[in-house]
Amino acid sequence: MDNNKIFFKIIIDSQEMTEDNVLHWLEEFLFFQPSEMCGSVITRKKYVRYQYDLIEEHISKELMKSQSFIRLCDEEMNDLVVEKSLFYSSISGQLKQGIYEEVKERLEHHINRLFSVYSGAVAYVCAIDDYFWQNNTDPNQYAILNKSLEGISIIPHPTIKNTMVVDTEKLPGHSHFYNDLWFGAHWMMWFGKSYYKYIPRSAILSFKNAFRLLELSNETIFVQLTPSIWEYDNSEYRKLQWDFREQTGIEVVAHELLHDDENRIVDADPSIEILTEANCIHGGVRLLRYYYNEGRQVVPRSEATTVLNYEVDRDGRVVWEEVYKL
């Protein structure tokens, strides 16, 4: 595992995957000189010498498929991937530390611009080494890569007998994906309008412990947890990740969306409630309820002074919202 690389991922509405947009992103987010490329249709998933003309010529065939990808890479395994999926699509990449340090302002600017112009849902930037270990479920990888298992929870595999796995639910950087949409906590994050049907904008804005939290154009929110991307393996950063997950309700919402009965949080004194259509009286199909204290922090219901209720319809639009004092 190369611990001197970063990973970025931008998740966008699949309707934005037009020929012009994809060709533009393949140039705008390309921060290295590619030597090879691979596409699900263009090269039939085989790696060939990088030829931009070949992409331009066959991009329409690539995007005709409901699921497809184009990957550009070089000898040092820097890469850029544009992937089309059923619900949300993505632009992602890996960059070595030296390249990242040179282009980090440009990368942030390009992501800001994408959210201002297109239907960006959510994006993040993190150290790739941290992403791997926070989401790795194989305990054998620790021995192979000479990494300590101290503080790591090992549990039986939920479905495979006589197999042990890392309990990533105990790690603050673990990720969940629902219909291609990411739920988690990383070093830099962007949240767009389509994300707020799951996590209310006000809940993200109420997080006060970030190094930077900015309201950008097109209702986008930008969050940077700490000054440096490389200082992730310390208690301060881990606490910020847990705090962000708790204050926004990301963990509760992700488990509810995934219908994960085994890990679903059942609490007699909840800080967040997600209720079904039977509880909606304003035309929504889902009711979300957040409990806040005077400092706009998400707290258990017994400690709350304010309640935020809102309903969303089948398309994720907020159809009703109410805030009241307890």
N, C-alpha and C positions, 0 to 999 in steps of 0.2 A: 504494500500500500504506500503510495507516494504521499507523504504528509506535507508536501510543499506545493500543493495544488488547491485551487478553489473550484467550486461547482456553483453554477447558477442555473435557475430554471424559471421560466416565465410561462404561465398558463393563461391561455386566451380562449375566447369563444371560437369554436370550430368554424363558424360562419366567416371568420376573418381570414381563413386559409384560401385566399385567392392567389392566382398566379403572380400578379404584381407584388402583393404583400410578401409572399414567400421569397421571391427573388430579391426583394429589398432587404429582408431580414438576413438572408444568406450573405449579404454584403455588409450590412450595418453591424452585425454581431460577430463578424469574422476578424479576430485580432491576431491571426497568425497566418503563415503561408501554407495552405494545405498541399499535401503531396498525393493523398488518396481520397477516394469518395466511394460511397455505397448508397444505393437507393432500392427501395422495395420493388420498383418497376424499372427505373432508369438503368440499373445494373443487375437486376434480378438477384439482389442481395449479395452480390459478389463485389469485392473491392477492386477498383480499377484506378488508373492514374487520374488525378483530378483534372477535369475538363469543364470549365464553366459553360462553354457552348453546348455541351451535351445536356447539362441540366436545363438550360434555357430552351433547348429544342424539345425536350420531353416532359417538361414540368406539368403540362396539362394532363398527360396520361397518369402521372404520379398522383395528382390531386383528384382524379376521377374516382379513385378508390376511397372507401369510407375510412380505411386505416392504412396509413403509409408513412414512410420516413425518408429523410435524406441526411446522411452523415458525412461530414468533412473532417479529416484528421491529418496530422503530420507525424514524423518519426518519433517525436517526444510525447506523443499521445495527447497533445492538445486537441480538442475536438469541438465541433459545433453540430448540433442535431436539431432539425425541424421535424416534428412528428405530428401527424394528423390522426386524431382519434374520434370516437363517436360523439362524445359530449363536449369535452374541452381538448384543445390541442396545445402544443408546447414548443418553446424554443429553449434549448438547454446547451450547456457547454462546460468543458473542463479547461482550465488554464494553469500553466505552471506559475509559480510565485513571481518570477522575474517579469513575465509578460503582464500578469495581473497588476503588479505595482506600477507599471507604465501606463496601463489603460483603465485603471479603476474609476477615475473620474468620468471617462467616456462611457464605460459600462453603466454607471449609475445614471448618467444623463440619457443614454439611449433607452433604458428601462422607464425612466420618468416620461420620456416622450411617447413611448409606446402606450403607456397607460393614459396619456392625455389625448391621444389620437384614436386608438383602437379600443376594443372591448377587453382590456386586461382584467383578469379575475384575481390572480394572486401570483406573487413572484418571491423568490428568495435567493440569497447568496450566502455561502458558508464554506468553511474549510472541508475539503473532500474527505480527509482522514477522520474528522469528527463525524461527518455524515455517515461514513461507513460503520464506525464503532457504535454509534447511537442506534443503528438499525440492523446490525448484524445479529442473527439469532443462533449462529453455530458456535458453540463453546470451543470447538477444536481450533478455530481460527486464532484464538488467544495463544495456544501453545505453538501453533505453526509460526506465528509472527512475534513470538516471544513477548507477549503482553500479559500483564498480571490480571487475574480474575478477582482480585480483592475488591469487595464492594459490589460485585456483579451477582445478581440473583439468577440462579439456575433452577428451572422448573421442568416437570415432565411435559413432553409434547402433548398437546390437547387431543391429537387423533392417532399418532403413531406410537405403538407400544415400545417400551424399553429404549426410548430416545429422550434425551435431555436437551433443552434449548435455553437460550438466554431470554429472560423476561424483559423485553425491551420496554414494556409498559412502565418499568421502574426507572427508565432513562429519560431525561427531560428533552432530548433532541429527537426522539422517535417520531416517525411520520405516519399519518393515515392518509389514504386516498379513497375518495368516494366519487364515482362517476368522473374520474380523471382529475378531480379537484383535491388539492393538498390541504391538510390540516396539521399544523405543528408549530414549532418555535425555532427560528434560526437567527443568525447574526443580523442580516439585513432582510427586511420583508416589505412588500408592497401589497396593498389590498384595494381592489376595485369594486365598482358598484354591484356586479353580479355576486360578489362574495357576501354582501350584507344580507342576503336572504337566509344565510346560515348563521353568521356572526354579526350582530348589529354594529353599525359604524360607531355608535356612542360607546359601546363596550371597548372597542380598540382605542378610541380617543381617551378613554378614562385611565388608560395605563400610563402612569406618571413616572415610572422608574427607568425608562429608556434613555440612552445617551442622546438620541435624537428621535423626535416624533414630529412629523410635518404633515400638514394638510396641503396636498398638491391639487392641480387642476383636475377637472372631471371627477370630483369627489374622491380622489385617490388619497390613501393614507400611506405614508412611508414611516417605517420603524427601524431604527438601528439600536441594538441592545447595548453594545459596548464600543469603545474607540477602535479596538484592533480585532481583526478577524482571526488572528493567530492565537489569541489568549483565551482559548475556549475551555481548556481542561483545568478550571479552577472553580472553587465553590461560589464565587460571586456571579460568574456567568451562568452556572447551573441554576442558581437561585432565581436569576432573572428569567431563565427559560420556564421554570416551574411557575413563577409568578405570572408570566404572560399567559400561559395556558389556563391558569386558574381564573385570572381576572377577565379574560375574554370568553371563557366557557368553551374553548376549542376542544378540550378532551371530552367533555360531556356530549357536545354536539356530534363529534365524530363517532362516538360509540353508538349514539342513538341512530344516526344515519346508516351505520353499518349493521344495525340490528344485532350487535354482538352481545347476546344474552349472558355469556360467561363473564365478560368484563364490564357489562353495563353497570353504571354507578347508581345504586339504589340508596337514597338518603332520606331519612325521616325529617331532616332539617336542611333542605336543599338550598343551594345558592343560585341554581339555574334549573328551570323546569321546561321540558319540551313536551307539549301536549298534542294530541291527535285532532283530527277534523271534528270529532264529536264535541270538542270543547270550544270550537270556533263559532262565533255568532255574527261575524262581520264579513263573511264570504271567503275566508281563508281556509287552508287545508292543514295548517300547522300553526300552533300558538307557542311562542317563546316568552318566557318570563324570567327576568333578571332581578335579583335583589341587591340593593346598594345601601351602603351607609352614607353618612353625611359627607365623607371624603370621596364619594363616587367610586368606592371600591366594592367589588363583588364580595358579598359576605353571606353566611348562612341566614336563612329566613328569620330566625329568632333574633338576629342582631341588626336586621335591616330597618332603615327608615324610609326608603323609597323603593317603589316597584316599577319596572319598565315592562309593559306587555306589548307585544305586536304580533299580528297575523300576516302570513304570507300566502299567496295563491299558488297554483300549480306551476306557474312560470317563475316563481321566486320573487314576485313583486310584493312589496309591503302594502297591504290593503287597509290596515288599521294599526294605529299606534296610540298608546296611552301611558302616561307617567302619573303616578299618584303617590301621596305620602301615606305612610302607615300610622 
